[in-house]
Amino acid sequence: MRLILKPLFEAPLTPDFIEVIKTKLKGKEVREGDVLEIDLLGKPLKFKVIYAEPEVIKVTDLTAIELSKEEIFSTTLEFEKEIKDLLLGESIIAVVFDDEVLILNQRGHKIFNQKFEKLKEVRVTKNTVLVIHNENKLTIIQV
């Protein structure tokens, strides 16, 4: 679980401020795109949620919180399996593993995934993913 927040004010923030934010948000449900108001010393500070994984998250002690000065989005996704191929559609990303296809939106949120026996080939066109598997099967995934 991860949140990336953009401060909507001009002030330097120390690294330990993230723990203060986490404490103030703990137990609250937030979603990507929300503007959060956190009261600090009687003064409301606003933050925009520019990324949330999952898209709606209940903040806990395990939630990783990062601050970003820019609206430019960057995130790193780590998988337990080796990525064999990466295919881009109009608004999707297909991540291909040995026996599985994972479809993400442009911000890295999971849309769909499925395991395939004898995965042979994956192609993407616009928002359709075509998967050839079991030597004679074609699965069409439209998102």
FENFEN-V86896 format. One line per field, one symbol per residue. phi: phi as a letter, one per 40 degrees, with the letter a starting at -180 (. if undefined). psi: psi as a letter, one per 30 degrees, with the letter a starting at -180 (. if undefined). A space follows every 10 residues. Layout:
phi->???
psi->???
This chain:
phi->.abbbbcbab acbcdccccc cdcccdgccb bdgcbbbbcb fgbcbbbbcc aabccbbccb ccccbbbbcb ccbaabbbbc bcccabbbbc bbbbbbbdba bbbbcccgcc baaacbcfcb abbbbfbbbb bcafgbbbbb bbb
psi->kkkkkjkhlj kkkleffeee eeeefkfkkl lkflkkkkkj hgkkkkkkjf kkjlekkjka ffkkklkkfl fkkklkkklf lkkelkkkae glkkkkaegk kkkllfggkk eklkkkkhke kklkkchkkk kklhegkkkk jk.
